[in-house]
Amino acid sequence: MLSGLLGLMYGDCLKLGRSWALALTNKRTEFAHPHRSFLASRSSRISPLPPPPAPPDRSREGVACSIQPKMNDTDVSKQIQQMVRFIRQEAEEKANEISVAAEEEFNIEKLQLVEAEKKKIRQEYERKEKQVEIRKKIEYSMQLNASRIEVLQAQDDLVSSMKEAAAKELLLVSVNQKAYQKLLKELIVQSLLRLKEPAVLLRCRKDDLHLVESVLNPAKDEYTKKANVHPPEIVVDNKIFLPPAPSHHNAHGPYCSGGVVLASIDGKIVCENTLDARLDVVFRKKLPEIRKLLFDQVIA
């Protein structure tokens, strides 16, 4: 493109050089014959009206041109070459300026694009970093909750095992007949004091029936003294008994470690005073103290 532009400029410069050479030749002719221009000016002043322009006298111009020395082609070529070099230099400088400006503009645009992409990458990195942090917090919270659940489950298992051990110990209570007979009497009196009914229905294990019947009268007398009422009527249920003690044959079925169950005759009020029921009540009541005694020491 630059070579084409220089070619066009070279052609224009050549035409311009030729016109300059012709104008310089005419100027020299005027300097060589000043009287002609003077006479022409005087005649134009005297005449009232300017004469119509005469056709140019080509013969005189030829004579004048033949008289004055002409610029040879070498001089014209030198001037043209000088002008071409000047114009080429100007064009090259302009092209360099355009190239430098384009390079600067390109660098500025490139820097802007690079900074914009860097900003996008930083924002994307920050967004993903936040997502990773949130995911880590969620995973940590889930693991912490799972660990807490495992700890609570282990604590519950330990407490349940303690309760099972206590229930096994209850089976040994009925082994000592005298102590168990006294305990049955106290359980019956306590149930009567809770019900305060003139007539009650009593149920016990089939194995404890003879022990219960042996303590009914002493239990009535003690209740009468404590409540200051008439002796109640206690009806022992000889048809429905409480479940027997747990054994290998009845490991998963209902069982009863001992004790009695008293209820009103109409069955609306029931006082369950078995050893298993009393263990459940005591265990629920003492459970906070048990947990504090066991697990606070573990934490410490």
C-alpha positions in Angstrom: 0.0 0.0 0.0 2.9 2.4 0.9 4.6 1.6 -2.4 1.4 2.4 -4.4 1.0 5.7 -2.5 4.6 6.6 -3.2 4.1 5.8 -6.9 1.1 8.1 -7.1 3.0 10.8 -5.2 6.0 10.3 -7.6 3.7 10.9 -10.6 2.2 14.0 -9.0 5.6 15.4 -8.2 6.8 14.8 -11.7 3.9 16.8 -13.1 4.4 19.5 -10.5 8.1 19.7 -11.4 7.4 20.2 -15.1 4.9 23.0 -14.4 7.4 24.7 -12.1 10.1 24.5 -14.8 7.7 26.1 -17.4 6.8 28.9 -14.9 10.5 29.5 -14.2 11.2 29.8 -18.0 8.4 32.4 -18.5 9.7 34.4 -15.5 13.1 34.6 -17.0 11.6 35.8 -20.3 9.9 38.7 -18.6 13.1 39.7 -16.9 15.0 39.6 -20.3 12.4 42.0 -22.1 11.1 44.4 -19.5 10.1 47.0 -22.2 7.4 44.7 -23.5 5.6 44.6 -20.3 6.0 48.3 -19.8 4.7 49.2 -23.3 1.8 46.9 -22.8 0.9 48.5 -19.5 1.2 52.1 -21.0 -1.0 51.2 -23.9 -3.6 49.8 -21.6 -3.7 53.0 -19.7 -4.1 55.2 -22.8 -6.8 53.2 -24.5 -10.3 53.9 -23.2 -11.4 50.4 -23.6 -9.2 47.4 -23.4 -8.8 45.7 -26.8 -10.0 42.2 -27.1 -7.3 39.8 -26.1 -5.1 38.8 -28.9 -4.2 35.2 -29.5 -0.9 34.4 -28.0 2.0 34.7 -30.3 3.6 31.4 -30.3 6.4 32.4 -32.6 7.6 35.1 -30.2 7.4 32.8 -27.2 9.4 30.3 -29.2 11.9 33.0 -30.0 12.1 34.0 -26.3 12.4 30.5 -25.2 15.1 29.9 -27.7 17.0 32.9 -26.5 16.9 32.0 -22.8 18.7 28.9 -21.5 16.4 26.0 -20.8 16.5 23.7 -17.7 17.8 20.5 -19.0 16.3 17.2 -18.0 19.1 16.5 -15.6 18.2 19.5 -13.4 14.5 18.7 -13.6 15.2 15.1 -12.7 17.4 16.3 -9.7 14.7 18.6 -8.4 12.1 15.9 -8.9 14.3 13.4 -7.1 14.9 15.8 -4.3 11.1 16.4 -4.0 10.5 12.7 -4.1 13.0 12.1 -1.4 11.4 14.8 0.7 7.9 13.5 0.1 9.1 9.9 0.8 10.8 11.0 4.0 7.6 12.8 5.0 5.5 9.7 4.1 7.9 7.4 6.0 7.8 9.7 9.1 4.0 9.8 8.9 3.8 6.1 8.4 6.1 5.6 11.5 3.9 8.0 13.5 0.8 6.0 12.4 2.6 2.7 13.3 3.7 4.0 16.7 0.2 5.4 17.4 -1.3 2.1 16.3 1.2 0.1 18.5 0.4 2.3 21.5 -3.3 2.0 20.9 -2.9 -1.7 20.5 -0.9 -2.0 23.7 -3.5 0.1 25.6 -6.4 -2.0 24.3 -4.4 -5.2 25.1 -3.7 -4.0 28.6 -7.4 -3.1 29.1 -8.5 -6.5 27.9 -5.9 -8.3 30.0 -6.9 -6.3 33.1 -10.6 -7.1 32.4 -9.8 -10.8 32.1 -7.7 -10.7 35.2 -10.6 -9.0 37.1 -13.0 -11.7 35.8 -10.5 -14.5 36.9 -10.1 -12.9 40.3 -13.8 -12.6 40.8 -14.3 -16.2 39.6 -11.5 -17.4 41.9 -13.1 -15.5 44.9 -16.5 -16.9 44.1 -15.1 -20.5 44.0 -13.0 -19.9 47.1 -16.2 -18.8 48.9 -18.0 -21.9 47.7 -15.1 -24.0 48.9 -15.1 -22.3 52.3 -18.9 -22.8 52.6 -18.6 -26.4 51.5 -15.9 -26.9 54.1 -18.0 -25.3 56.8 -21.0 -27.5 55.8 -18.8 -30.7 55.8 -17.3 -29.7 59.2 -20.7 -29.0 60.6 -22.0 -32.3 59.3 -19.0 -34.2 60.7 -19.4 -32.4 64.0 -23.1 -33.2 64.2 -22.3 -36.8 63.3 -19.6 -36.9 66.0 -22.1 -35.5 68.5 -24.7 -38.0 67.5 -22.2 -40.8 68.0 -21.2 -39.4 71.4 -24.8 -39.1 72.4 -25.5 -42.6 71.1 -22.6 -44.0 73.1 -23.8 -42.2 76.2 -27.3 -43.6 75.7 -25.9 -47.0 75.2 -23.9 -46.7 78.4 -26.9 -45.5 80.3 -29.1 -48.3 78.9 -26.5 -50.8 79.8 -26.5 -49.5 83.4 -30.3 -49.8 83.4 -30.1 -53.3 82.1 -27.5 -54.2 84.8 -29.8 -52.7 87.5 -32.7 -54.7 86.1 -30.7 -57.9 86.4 -29.9 -57.0 90.0 -33.6 -56.7 90.7 -34.0 -60.4 89.9 -32.0 -61.1 93.0 -34.4 -59.3 95.2 -36.9 -62.1 95.2 -34.3 -64.7 96.1 -34.3 -63.7 99.7 -37.8 -64.7 100.7 -38.0 -62.8 104.1 -36.6 -59.5 102.7 -38.9 -59.8 99.6 -41.9 -60.6 101.8 -41.3 -57.4 103.8 -40.8 -55.4 100.6 -44.2 -56.7 99.2 -45.9 -55.5 102.4 -44.4 -52.0 102.1 -45.4 -51.9 98.4 -49.0 -52.8 99.2 -49.2 -50.2 101.9 -47.7 -47.5 99.7 -50.2 -48.4 96.9 -53.2 -48.2 99.3 -52.0 -44.8 100.5 -51.9 -43.6 96.9 -55.3 -45.0 95.9 -57.2 -44.3 99.1 -60.0 -46.6 97.9 -62.3 -48.6 100.2 -62.0 -51.6 97.8 -59.1 -52.5 95.5 -58.0 -55.2 93.1 -54.5 -56.6 93.6 -52.4 -58.5 91.0 -49.0 -60.1 91.4 -46.9 -62.8 89.9 -48.1 -66.3 90.2 -44.9 -67.3 92.1 -45.5 -64.4 94.6 -49.2 -65.3 95.3 -48.5 -67.1 98.6 -46.2 -64.3 99.8 -48.8 -61.6 99.0 -51.6 -63.5 100.8 -49.4 -63.8 103.9 -48.9 -60.0 104.1 -52.4 -58.8 103.3 -53.6 -58.5 106.9 -50.5 -56.8 108.2 -50.6 -54.4 105.3 -54.3 -53.6 105.9 -53.6 -52.8 109.6 -50.6 -50.6 108.8 -52.6 -48.7 106.2 -55.5 -48.2 108.6 -53.2 -46.7 111.2 -51.4 -44.4 108.8 -54.6 -43.2 106.9 -56.9 -43.4 109.9 -59.6 -45.1 107.9 -61.5 -48.4 107.9 -59.6 -51.4 106.7 -60.0 -51.6 102.9 -61.2 -54.6 101.0 -58.4 -56.2 99.0 -59.4 -58.6 96.3 -56.5 -60.7 94.9 -56.9 -61.6 91.2 -56.4 -65.3 91.0 -57.1 -65.4 87.2 -54.8 -62.8 85.7 -51.2 -62.6 87.0 -48.3 -60.4 86.2 -45.7 -61.7 83.8 -43.0 -64.0 85.3 -39.4 -63.2 85.7 -37.3 -63.1 82.5 -35.7 -66.4 81.4 -34.0 -68.0 78.5 -37.3 -69.4 77.2 -39.0 -66.0 77.4 -36.1 -63.6 76.7 -38.0 -61.2 74.4 -41.5 -61.4 75.9 -43.0 -59.3 78.7 -41.6 -59.9 82.2 -41.8 -58.7 85.7 -39.1 -58.8 88.3 -41.5 -58.6 91.3 -43.9 -56.3 93.1 -47.6 -55.7 92.9 -50.2 -53.7 90.9 -53.3 -52.3 92.7 -56.3 -50.7 91.0 -59.8 -49.5 91.9 -62.6 -52.0 91.4 -63.8 -50.2 88.4 -60.3 -50.1 86.9 -60.2 -46.3 86.4 -57.3 -45.8 88.8 -54.2 -48.0 88.6 -51.1 -47.9 90.8 -48.3 -49.9 89.2 -45.9 -50.6 92.0 -43.7 -53.3 90.5 -39.9 -53.4 90.8 -39.5 -52.7 87.1 -41.9 -49.7 87.2 -40.1 -48.3 90.3 -36.7 -48.7 88.5 -38.1 -46.7 85.5 -39.3 -43.9 87.8 -36.1 -43.7 89.7 -34.0 -43.9 86.6 -35.9 -41.1 84.9 -35.6 -39.0 88.0 -31.9 -39.6 88.5 -30.9 -39.6 84.9 -29.5 -36.0 84.9 -27.4 -36.8 88.0 -26.2 -40.0 86.4 -25.2 -38.2 83.2 -23.4 -35.5 85.1 -21.6 -38.0 87.3 -20.4 -40.1 84.3 -19.9 -37.7 81.4 -18.7 -34.5 83.1 -15.8 -36.5 84.5 -15.1 -37.9 81.0 -15.1 -34.3 79.6 -12.9 -33.0 82.4 
